[in-house]
Amino acid sequence: MAGAKAQTRSSSAGLRLLSLLAALTPAPALAGAWVAPERQQIVTSFIGEAEEQAFYESSLYLEQPIEESRSLVGAAWLTHDYTVASGFRGEATFGLKQSLYQDERWTVAAQGAALWNSEPSGECEEAGGELRLLAGRAFENGWFVNAETAYRGLGGGCGGPRLDLTVGFQAHEHVLALGQIFYDGPDGGDEVVRAQVTLVGTIGGGRQVQLGFRSRIDGGAQELALVVGVWRGPVD
């Protein structure tokens, strides 16, 4: 499936962005550039069609603070991919996020992680790493922005940049609106840009539900996916 790797990577990146409630409301939240105050978890599923083929994708993101300015972060996902013999392809990351600066509205952090890919392309190896710089800004009127730039590489000289942007608005005490852009430019592969629009609603018990859509917007193969996620944080 053309662009499947970029698609899966973009969803994994998106997990880190669905997270700014901690800076804006007392509701359980998951912090992108912000270090999560307590253990956080997001499970997300994508169901859609690309190049006239159905695809199914599931992702898991975990963040466990170990100090006020530092946390362990991990992500894993599995994608249905008919182009590989097994019919599935997966990836996982595990690393450390460190806050570099934070005040009442601004935050900047750096993140380094080990990377594993089950189906690397060409001469690439399965193991590699990712370096990421994250920055966020919250506004008094309920708006916020979060930006992340990264470079990830696999053994064998493979790699490429990524850019993830989020604009969010606290529309209601228990409703968060998110607009996101994911860019992936792997070496030797197609540049892929996807947009995602979702709503996140609090349902109690430390849980929030996310619903929306994601689509490719770079002029490549048509692709549209339903996004369904469950966020779990500390109980109020």
N, C-alpha and C positions, 0 to 999 in steps of 0.2 A: 504494500500500500504506500504510494508516494506520500512523503511527508509524515508518515506515521510516527517516526522517531521524534520529530519536532513537536508533533501534536501531544505525545505523551510527556515530553519534557515541559511543555507549556503548562499542562495541568499540574504537574508537580510544583512548578514555580508558583502557580496561582495559589497553592495552599498557603504559602508564606505570606500572601497578601491579604487573605481573608481574615484580618486580625486586628483591626485598630479600635475595636470597641473598648479595649482596656484603657485607651487614652481618652475616651470620650464619654463613657457611661459606666455605672457601677455593675453592669451586667457581665456575666462570664464572657471572656474574650480571648483572642489569640493574636499575639502581637507580631507583626512583620518586622519592622525595624525596632520596635519596642521589645524588650525582653519580657516574656510572660511572667507574671507574678506567681503563678502556680502552674502545675502540670496541665497541659492543653492537648487536645486531640481533634483532628478533623478527618472524617471519612467521606470521600466524594466519589460519585459515580457519574460517568458520561455515557449517554446512549445516543447514537446518531448514525449518519450515513456519509461516507466519503468515497468519491469515484464510483458511485453506484453500488458500494459494498457497505453493509451494516458493520458497525464497530461498537465494541463495549470496552469500557475503561474504568478501572477502580484505583483509587489512590488513598494512602494513609499518611498523615503528617502528625508527628509528635514533638512536643517541646517540653523539656523538664528543666526548670531553673535549678542551678546549683549554687549560685550566689545572686545578689541583687542585680549585678550587671553582667551576668554570664549564664548561659543555658546550653544544655545538650539538645541538638535537633536531629531528627531523623525522618526520612520519607521513603515510602516504598509504593510501587504501583505495578499493575499488570494490565496489559492491553491485548485484546484480540487482534491478531494480525495474520491474515491468510497467506502472506508472502513467505513465511518461515515454516519449516517442516513441522514444528510442534504446534503451530496455530496460535501461539501466545508469545509475548515478549515482555520482559520485565526489567526494572531498574530500581536501585536502592541507593540512598545516600545516608551518611551518618557523620555528624561533625559538631563543631562548637561555634556558638554565636557570642560575640563580645561587644558590649556597648562601648562606644568611643566618646559619645557626648549626649547629654540629655538635659533639657530644662522642661518648663511647664508645657511647651508646645513643640519643640524640635527634638528629634532624636536621630543619631547616626550610629550605625553598628557595622561590624565586619564579621564575616562568617567563612569558615573553611571546613570542607567536608571530603571524606573519602567517597568514591563513586564506583558503582558496579553496574554493568550493562550486560544483559543476557545474550544479546544479538548484535554485537558491534559490527559496523560495516567495513568492507574492504580488509585492510591489514591491521585494523585497530584491535587492541587487546580489550578484554573485559573490564580490567581495573583501571581506575584513574582518580581524578580529584576535581573539586570545584572551589573557586574563590569568589566571594560575593561581597559587594558593598551596598548597604541599605540605608535609606534616609526617609524620614517621615515628618510631616508637619500637620498639626491639628489646629483648627480655627474655632473661635468662640461661637460662631453661628451654626455649628454642627457639621461643617465640611472638613474633609481631611484629604491629604495626598500622600502617597507612598511610592517611592521609586527604588528599584533594585537593578544593579548592573552586575554581570557575572561573566566569568570565563571558566569553561569546563573542558577538560581534556582527558583522553584515554591514552594508554600506552600505545606506542607505534606512531606517535606524532599527530594524532587526530584531536580535534578540538574546535571550539568556536565560541563567539560571544552570545550573550543573551541580555535582553532588557525587558523588565516587567514594570508596568505603570498602573497605579490604581487611583481613582478618584471616588470618594465615598461621601455619603450624606446621611446623617442620623435623622431620618424622616419622622420618626416617632420614638418614644421611649423604648419600644421593643422591636423596632423595624429599622434595618440598615439597608440602604441602597448602594450598590457597587457597580462601577463601570471600570473595565480592565482591558489593557492591551498587552499582549505577549509577543515579543520578537525573538526569533531563533535564527542565527546565521551560521550553521555548522560548516567547517571547512569541507569543500568538495561536495556539498549538498545544497538543496534549494533553501533560499531564505523564505521563512514562513512567518506571517503576521496573523494573529487571531485576536478577535474582540470577544469580550464576555460581559453580559449584563445580568445581574442577579439581585434578589432580595433575600435578606437574612432576618428571620423572625425568632424571637425568644419564646420558648414553649415551657420554660420552667425546669426545675431540677438540674440546673447547670447545663441545659441543652438549648441549642439553636438549630433551626432548619433553614437550609439555603436552597432556593429554586431559581432557575433562569435558563439562559441559552448561551451557547458559544458558537462562533462562526469564523471561518477563514476569510480574511478581507484583503489579501494581497494579490488578487486576480488569478490565483491558482485554481486547482480543482475545487468545485463546490463542496462545502462541508458544513453541516449544521448538527449540533448536538444539544440534547437536553441535559442540564446540570442539576444534580440532586445531591445535597451534602448535609451531614450532621456534624455540628461542632459540639464538643464536650469540654467543659471547664469546671471550676469549683462551684459548688452549690451555694446560692445566695444565703 
